[in-house]
Amino acid sequence: MSPLSPSGLDASTSPSRSPGLREREQLLRRYAGDLPFSDEAIARTATAIDGVTGSFAKELVQRAVLADTITDEPVSDAHLTHVLDEIVQSRQQLTRRMLGARETADVNGSGVLKA
């Protein structure tokens, strides 16, 4: 199985070995630098991103910082969690579309995918 990345580029250019849990935690801490993410948030995120490339961890932290800029709030664990949820949801929607599901609107106007 190929490593996953937000851009999909890594799947075609990276070796098939993705970082282990400890390595993912180290990557997240390195990319976070002095950002105030808690140890719990780093551990939870590292567990959730199993099977991804190192660049995924970098992009995740970068997007969390951008989310902080958009919300005009100091960067926090909530930003990291929110961005992770968005990326995972986006990847799941893409997978469903690639498998032939079609999108229809629900009562609230958000996309619901049906086979």
Secondary structure, 3 states (H helix, E strand, C coil): CCCECCCCCHHHHCCCCCCCHHHHHHHHHHHHCCCCCCHHHHHHHHHHCCCECHHHHHHHHHHHHHHHHHHCCCCCHHHHHHHHHHHHHHHHHHHHHHCCCEEEECCCCCEEEEC
